[in-house]
Amino acid sequence: MSAELTMDEVMLFNRHPDVLPLYAALREKLAAAYPWMTLKVSKTQVSFRERYVFAMASPPWRRVRGWPERYLLVSFGLSHRSGHPRVASCVEAYPGRWTHHVVVARAEELDGELMALIDEAYRFSMVK
């Protein structure tokens, strides 16, 4: 995967250009950890996948009380509901598949804790 952001990635964040550096930093970390991953840009998010999607990143899509005004929403699926304090919301999208959302407002939050959660999601995606 190229280190350069695609035009589709840049355009997804065109209404939130201040969030683009957070996205670029996340993408770089994921590319280093999962060199064979690919990505797909849709109207609302970027999906990171190998065999299946294991993580997604979205620009702010609406104001949510208690969330910062500027943030990157990082989402991933697990087989269980995580009680991790960084998880801002969680829903059981399908039986046995919980979608978790983590709000990232600063580059420092793209840390080992978040990467460990994403790695758990990656491993879950590989055994579906």
Secondary structure by P-SEA (a helix, b strand, c coil): ccccccaaaaaaacccccaaaaaaaaaaaaaaacccbbbbbccccccccccccccccccccccccccccbbbbbbbccccccccccccccccccccbbbbbbbbcccccccaaaaaaaaaaaaaaaac
